[in-house]
């Protein structure tokens, strides 16, 4: 600290002024490094771990028959909070690879860094720095990298996929977190020109982007696990070419060079397969070559379209090719290893990990992503690029992390309810007695009681109840105590009651937030209202509970050619939501909270799986006079419509196709008005 800073600090203290967060780094400087990226809002790594809530995972549904062993995990929620919970699972020995090591063997993340907005015309293009402010974006990524490092196994690897706009910043913070000595390499994916060869590019107003970057870090380089990414030698570099029965070219011998140890281990004198057809170098072909005992050569760090086929398998805006993840996962793991994608998006990582017989965890904060992944996994094909025969994925479970369905919580057995209640409010499970009363744990050093509403149905907690409790506990309980119970069990509205200087706090489920319990104000998840916002960053804090939006709509058909019905429609008359996190028990104006509408044109009631066929964003729906319009010929016997609000709540409706005139093409289909009120 220099003299000027000392004088300023003295002045602020003498005048009772608040100290800004920047003073923390001056008063308590972090460990000095040769270099460091310094910016506003940068937290200490220890504070990131300590201040992040570990939100419990609520099981929504299991797909496939789930045995007692490992099941793959698809998690809806903020990835930072979800990873804090996974970290607790790792500490409890629940995240294990086949070789017995604890933690995640490979983490691949493709954080938000580009949407179609980047390719709009220059007049209405919103600057990248404005959309995600630079320092805020870097710290957003850094917080997650800190958590990821703690989640990784001792021989694990991290792959970060970004583009040129933020990669240089992220490289520096990765050097800080993992250590520059643990940097393995940078891969350039030469994917081809984005935006095409437009006139603006030709005129020099923009420089076209042709590649993206992936940087690879080991948690601990000496123990890292990373296999060579292999391919055949080029046909033009060798002599003595022969063909085998498959029509593949090969040569014999070592081509006059000293073999590496791993090549010796593969066996000398075996066939060396060669090709001028890059498509033969695909990972699935390489595995066949390897099985023949062939020799091969490591690939370089520039991958182009000869290696990566950019086949689009979903409509998700930022989908990555399966070829790309096939190479990464195959190099960084063995069968049975655990793979994590904390920005799961379209689910490419989950799908490829499944095909390669890896365990996987996918996390995303977007409902569109979760439904995209769910549908993708349930329609999986055996080969990379989603070719070959249909396969059944191993069992996987969909979880909520931070947005909970209270109706399902109420159905839990008492032990499961008690466990969830303690987790929800970050309490330590430690049963003990004070004044003869059995208590369940501790929160910030104070005792916690989980009220057994199942054992005492109809019993209310009022001021007399607290008074009776206080007579037994007295000062032995300390200055405060916490009581967790369903909100309707409490007979008073205050956050706490005070008796003889002891505060008895009410922690209500489905909702309770007491500011002094949390270092950060709760912030809800945010779902996009247009396609350009699908890849925006979301940094939720805390938890909330599902509240079905109030919905009123009409379903019918219009736009007839002669007597034939061409188009069905769903007109949204009323859509209102509430989120206690943002505005306690206050509803916004009509349709202001709509995020999107997803449709399954041929919903199967027996499987009860929503496999959406189309998504319509609120911005486009508003422009269409609040109508969702779709082709009649796409419909089956019934339609499932899922109306999603900006907080992630849903209103689901199954609509018979007859309401859209299907089967009655010559009849005039009249709109049917449907009203669904909020379920309390």
N, C-alpha and C positions, 0 to 999 in steps of 0.2 A: 504494500500500500504506500503510495507516495504522499508527500506533505499536503498537496491539494486535496486529495481524497480524505485524509485524516481530518482536515479542517472542515470539510463539507459534512463529514459524518458527525463531528462534534456539534456543528450548527444545527443539523436536523434533530439530533437527540435533545439539545437544549430547548428547541422550539416545539418539541413533541410531534414532529412530522413523521409520517409513515415512511418506511424504507422500501423502495421498489425492489422487485425480485432480482434485479441486476446486482444489488449489493451482496447477495448471497455468495456469488462467485468471487467478490473482492474480499469479503470477510473470511470465507471458507473456500479457498481456491482448491480446485481438484488437483489430482496428481499431475505434475508437470510432464509434458511430452515434448518431443522435438518439434512437433507441429500439431495443431488442433483447429478444427472448424468452430469458430465462435459466432453465435448469433443469438438474437432475442428469444427468450423462452426456453433455452436449453436446460434440461433437468439433469441432476446427478443420476447415474445408473441405479444407485441404491434406492433413490426416491421413486424411480419409475416402478421398480418391483414392489416397493412397500405401499405405494398409493393406489395401485391398480386393484380394483375389486375382482375377486374370483367368483363370478356369478355361477350358481349351480346350473347343471344341465338337466333340463326336463325332457324326458323321452316323449316324442310325439308319435312315432310309428316305427315298427321294425319291418323291413322288407326282406323276405326270405325267412327260412326257419333258423332261428337264432339259438345256438347251443350255449354251453356254459363258457366256452373259450372266448378268444378275441372276436369282436365284431367291428367292422369298419364304421366310421363316424362321419356324418354330414351334419354340420352345426350352423344354425341360423342365429346370427348375433354379431356383436362387435368382436373382431378377432383378438384385440388386446386383452379384453376381459375373458374371452374364451380360452386364450392361451395361458392366462394365469391359473385357470381351473385345470387345464392340462398339465401345468407345472406341478400342481398338487398331486395329480394322478401319477406323474413320473416319480415324485418323492415317495408315493405309496406303493411303487413297484407295479403299476398298472400299464405303463407304456414300455413294452419289452420287444426287442427284435428276436428273430429265431436263434441267433447265436448267444442269447442271454444278456446282451448289453441293454442298459436302460436308456430310454430317450429316443428321439427321432433320428433315424440314420440320414435322411435327406430332406431338406426343406427347399422347396421351389416357391418363390413368390414373384408374381407379376403385378406389382402395385399399380394403382391408377396413374397413368401418365399421358394418355392420349385418347381422344374420342373423335367422332366425326366432326366435331366443332373445329378441330385444328385445320380442317380442309375446306372451311367455308370461304366465301369471298372476303377480301380484305376489309370491306366496308363494315360488315357486321361481326367480324371475328373478335371474340373476347380474348384478351391477352391471357396467356397461360399463367403469368404471374398474378393476374387479377382473380382468376378462377381458383387457384390454389396458391395462396401467398407463399413465396419462396421459403422463408424461415419456418412457417407453420407446416409446410409440406415435408421439409427435411426432418423436423422433429417428430412429425407423425410417423414417418418411416423409421426413424431412429428408435423410438419407444418400442416398436414392434421387433426391431432387430435385437434389442437388449433382451426381450423376452424369448426370442427364438434361440439365441445363444444358450440360454439356460435350459431350454427344452431339448437341445441336441444331445445325442450320445457322444461319448468321448471321441469316437472316430467318425463323427458325423460331418456332413458338408452342407453348405448353403449356396443356393444359386439365386441371384437377384437379376430379374429381367427388367430392363428399362430402356429408354432411348437417350439420345444425346442431350436432352434438355436438363436432366437432373442426375445423370449417371456420375458426373465428375464429383458432385457433392456427396452422393451416396458412397462412392468409392472411398472418400476421405473418412466418412463416419464408420464405414466397415473396417478401415485400417485402425481406427480408434478402438472399436468394440472387440474385434477379433485379433488385432495385431497384424501389422503389415507382413510379418513373417509367415502368416497363415493364409496369405493370398495365393491361390493356385494358378489362376489364369483368367483371361477375358476372352469370351467367344463372340465373334462378330457374326450375326445372322444377316447375311446379305440377301434380303427378302425381295428386292426389287423396288422400283420407284413407287412411292405413295402419291396419290393424287393424279397419276398419269402424266403424260407429257403435255401439260396444258400450255396455253398461250402465255399465261403469266410466267411460267417457268422459262419459256423461250425468251421472253422479253427481259429476263433478269430480275423480276420483282421478287422472286423467291428462289431458293436453292432446293431442289427436290431431295427428299429424304429417301435413302435406299437401304438403310440397315438399322438394326437394333442391337443392343449389347446385353450380354449376360456375364456377370462376374461370379467367380467361384471362390469360396472361402472354406477352409477347414476349421473346425473348432480347435484342433490341436494337430498341426501338420505332421509331426512324426508318427501319429497314430491314424492319420486320415485314411479313408477308404475311397479310392477313385480308380476305376479300371481304365485302360486305354480304350478310346473309341476307335474301332477298327474298321478297315476296308481293304479291298483287294489292291494289289499292285496294278499300275496302268499297263495296258497291253503294249503300248509303244515303247516301254522301257526295258523289255526283256526279249530274249531270243529262244528259239527251240519251242515254239508254241505247239501245243497239242489240244485236242478236244476230248472231253470225257463223254460218257453216255448221255449226259443231260444237255450237251451242247455248250458247256462252259469251257472257257479257255484256261489252260494251266501250263506251267513249265516246271521242270524239276531242278533241284539244287538250290544253292544259296545266292546265286547271282553275284558271286565273288566278294561278298562282304562278311564281316565278322558278326555273327548273330548275337543279339541281346540275350540275357539270361532267361527272360520270360519266353523268348522264342525257342531257346534250347529246351526249356521245360515242355513246350508244346510238341517237341520231337523233331529231330533233324531229318533231312532227306525226304520229307513228305511233299506232297504237291503244293505248289504256290499258285493259287488262283489269281487270274489277271483279267482285266476287262477295260474296254473303253466306253462301256455303257454305265454311267454313274448310277442308274436306277438299280443295277445289280448290287450296289453297295448299301442298299437299305438294311436296316438293322435285322429284319426278319430273315433276309437272305444271308446276312453275315452269320447268323446263328446256325444256319444250315451248313455254311462253309466250314465253320468251326467244328461242327459235329463230324465232318469228314476228316478231321485232323489236318486241315490245310494251314499254310502259313499266311500271314496277313501283315498289314502295316498300320500304324496309328494315324488317325486323321489329324489334320491341322486345326487351327482355331478360327478359321473362316468357313462358315457353312452357307452354301448358296442353294438355289432352286434345284440343282442337280441332286442334292442330298435331301432337302426338305420340300415335300409336296404340300402346297398350301390349299388343301381341300377343306372347305367350310362345311361342317357337319351340323351346326346349329345356327340360329339367327342372332346369337349373342354378339354384341358389337365388337368385343375385344378378344374373340376366340383365338387360341393359338393352335397350330397344327399338331396332330398326334405324332407325326414323324419327329418333331422337335423334342417333345417330352419323352418319346421312346429312347432316343439317344442319351438324354440326360439321366433318366431313371435307370436305364440299363448300366450306365457307367458308374453311377453313384450308389448302387444298392445290389443286394443279392435277394433271391426269392425269400419271402418271409420277413424282409426288413420293413420298417415303418417309414412312410412318406407323408409329409405334411404340405398342404397348400393353403396358406392363410388368406389368400385372395382367390378363391376357387373359381369364380366367374362362370364360364361355360362348362367346367368340370373336366377339361382335358386331362389334367394331372390324375384325377380320380379314376377316369376311364382307362388310361394307359397303365396306371399302377395295378388296376384290377386285372388287365390282360397279361401283365408280366408277373402275376402272382405275388404282388407286394401288398402289405397292409397299408391302409391309407386313412387320412383324416382331411376333410375339406371344410373350410370355414368361409362363410360369406354373409354380409349384412343385407343383401338384397333378396327380396322374395322372388324376383325374376330369375336370379342365379340359382336359387335353391330348387325351383321347379324345373329349370333347364337341366340341372344335374340329375335330378330324380328321374326325369323322362329319359335322359341319355343312358343312364345306368340300366334302366329297365328295358332298353332296346339295344343292348350292347351286342356287337359282333366280334368274332374271335380275333380278327387280324387288325393290325394298325391301319388307320384310315377308315375304320369301321366297315371292313369287308369280311367276307366269309360267312360262316354260319352264326345264327343267333345263339348266344350263351346266357345262362343264368348267372348273375353276379353272386358272389358269396354274400351272406347276410350283412346288411348295413342298417344303421339306425339313424333316423332323423331326430335331432335334438333342438330345442329352443335354449338359447343362452342369453337371458336378459329380458325377454318378453314372454310372459308365462300365461298359460291357460288355467285360471283359478278353478274352473269346473272340474278339471282333471286332478288338480291338487286335492280337492275335497274328497276324491275317491280313494286317496292313498290310505294304506293301513297306518296305524298310529306311529310305529317306528319309522316308517318312510316319511310321514309328515313331519315328525320331530326333527329328523336328519335334514330335510329340505329347509325347514324354518331356521335352523341354526346356521346352515350354509348361506341362506339368503341374506342374513344380516351380519355375516362374517364373524359368527360367534365360535368360540372354542368349545368343542364338545367335551365337557368335564363334569360329570354328575357329582354333586356334593350336597351336604345338608347344612342349613343355617337355621337355628332356632327350631329344629325339628321339622322344617319344611324341606322337601326334596327339590333341589334346583338342578338345572340342566347344563349350565356352562358359564362362560365368561365372555363379556364384550368390553374391551378396553379396560380390563381389570375389575369390572363390576359384574355381579351375579346376574344370571339370566334364567327366567322361568318360561318354559314352553307350556302354555295352559292346555290341559287335555280336554278339549271341547267334546271329543268323542265319548269320553268316559262320563262326562257330565252334560249331556245334551239339554239345551234350554237354559242352562245356568248362565247368568250375565256377570260381567265384571263391572261393578259400579263403585262409588266412593266407599260404601260400607265394606265391600270386599277388600279394597285396598287397606281400609282401617283395620280390619281383622288380621290381614297379613302383616301389617306394620306392628301390631301388638305382639306377634310371635317373633318377628325379625328384629325390630327395634334398631338400635345403632349397630348391632352386630353385622348388618348387611353393608355397612359403609354409608357413603353419601348418596348413592343412587343404585337403582335396580331396574332391570328391563323385563317386561312381560310381553311375550309374543302370543298372539291369538288372532283368529279371524276378526275382521273389522266389526262385524255385526255383533260380536260377543261383548264388545266394550260399550258401556252405557254412559260414557262421557266423551266429549269432543276434544278436550285439551290433549296436547302431546304428552303432558305429564301432570301428576298430582304431587304436591309437596306436603309431607307430614313430618313435623319435628326436624326440619332441615334435611330430610331424606326425600329424594325425588324418585318417584315410581313412573317410569316411562312406558308408554303404550306403543308397541311396535305392531302395527296393524297389517294383516294380510287380507285382502289383496294389495293394499298399498300403505306404506308409511315411509316418510322421509323426514328425518330429524337432522338438520344441517350440521349440528355439532358432532354427529357420528361420522361424517364423511369429509375428506379433505377437498373434494371437488363437488361443485353443484351438479346434480343429475341432468343429463342431456339425453333425449330420446334418439332412437334410430330414425333415419330419414330416408324414405323411398323416393325415387325419381319421378318427376311429372312429365319428362320428355326424354327421348332417346339419348340426347347429348349429355344428360346428367347421370346416365347409368354407371359410368366409371368414376364419378366424383368420390372424393374421400369422405368417409363417415367415421366419426370419432365419438361414439356413444359412451356415456358414463352412467353406471347404476342399472336399475331394472324398472320394469313396468309390467302391467298385466293387460292381457287381451281384452278388448272391449269391442264387441261387434258394432260396426257403424249402423246408423239408422239409414235404411235404404227404401226408396220407392222408385219403381221403374215401370216402363211399358215395353212389351215385346210384340213385334209384328213384322209385317213385310211391306215393302213399297217398291217403287221404280219398276213398274210392269211394262213389258213389251206386248202389246195386245192383251192377252189374258194370262201370259206367263209371268210368274213372280221371279224377279232377278235377284233381289237383295233383301236380306233380313236386317232388322235393326233392334237394338235395345236402347231406349231413350231413358236417360237417368234424370228423374224428376227431383229426387231428394237424396242427398248423401251428406251425412253429418257425423263427425267423430269427436272423441274427446281423448286427451292424454293428460293424466295427472302430472306427469313429469314437467310438462311445459306450462300448462295453464290449469291449475287445480279445478277439476269438475266444471270446466267452462267449454261449451261447444263453440266451434268457429262457424262462420257463415256457411250457407248452403253450397256444397260441392267444392269448397276451398281446400278440403283435406284429401280429395281424390288424387291418387297417384297413378293407377293404371287399372285396366280391366283385362283379364286373361280368359280366353275361351278354349274349352275342349269341345270340338265340334261333334264328337261321337263318344260321349262319356259312358263308361262301362260301370253300371251300378254294382255288379257282382264283385269286381276287383276293388271298387271304391278308390281307384288311383286317378288323380287328376293329372292327365298328360296333355298339357296345353298345346294348342295348335297356332294360336295367334295372340299377340299382345298389343293393346291400344293404350297410348299414354294420354294423361289428362289434358295436356296442351292440345293435342290433335282432336280429342273428343270435344273439347270446348269449341274449337273452330268449326266442328261439324254439328253445332247446335246441341251439344251434349248427347249425341247419338253415336253408338258403336255400330258400324255397318259392315256386313260380311256377305259373301256369296252363298246363296241358297244351296247350290249344288255340293257344297262342302259338308253339309250337315248329315249326321246319322239320325238315330231315332230320338236322341235327346242331347241337349247342350248343357255343359257345366260352365257357369260364369262365375269367376272369382273377382270381386271388386276389392281392390287393395287401397288402403289409405296411406298417407305419408308416414305414419308411425309403424306400419307393418301389420295392422289389424286387417281382418278379412270379413267380407260378407259373401257367402257362397249361395248360389241358386242353381238348381237343376230345372231346366226349362224344356218341356216336350217340344220336339221339332214341329209338331202340328201347329203350335202357336205362330210359327213363321210361314205357315202355308204349305209345308212339305207334305206331299201326298194329296194336296188339294190345290194343284197348280191352277185350276180353272176357277177356283173360288176366290172371292175377295176376302183376304185375311184381315180381320179386324184387330186393332191393337188390344192387348190384354193388359190391364193395369194391375200391378202387384205392389203391395205395401208390406215391408218388413220393418218393424220397430226394433230398437235396441233391446237386447236381452239384458236384464238386470241380474 
